[in-house]
Amino acid sequence: MPRIVVDVMLKPEILDPQGKAIVGALPRLGFTAFSAVRQGKRFELTVDGEVTEEILAQAREAAEKRAIEAALLRHRHRLNEAATDLGISRVTLYRLMGSHGLRDPSASEGKTNSMDDEDLRGDGQIATE
């Protein structure tokens, strides 16, 4: 069965604390040839049947939505910080949230860009409409 591999990496201008921790630990483990590390994420999507343009579009949408959800959770739904983490503008993040059915809890309830437990579904993802 075909697989779609998605590698997600931070943009170079985004601070990577995991990468810094890894590069700091490497010499203690006897690996001295490396001067920098960028930590990313990888996931594989198995496809039943042929990989079409439609399937690739669905893979991109799934990866994009997951990256947005993860950034929003990491930054407790503070949109400016999540957008910076993703390497996009706040306006672009807000537009992408809308296209993926993700809502900003602070917009409808007068909150200040923070996230309450009621904004999370049981699976830890951002509540959708």
Secondary structure, 3 states (H helix, E strand, C coil): CCEEEEEECCCCCCCCHHHHHHHHHCHHHCCCCCCCCCCCEEEEEECCCCCCHHHHHHHHHHHHHHHHHHHHHHCCCCHHHHHHHHCCCHHHHHHHHHHCCECCHHHHHCCCCCCCHHHECCCCCECEC
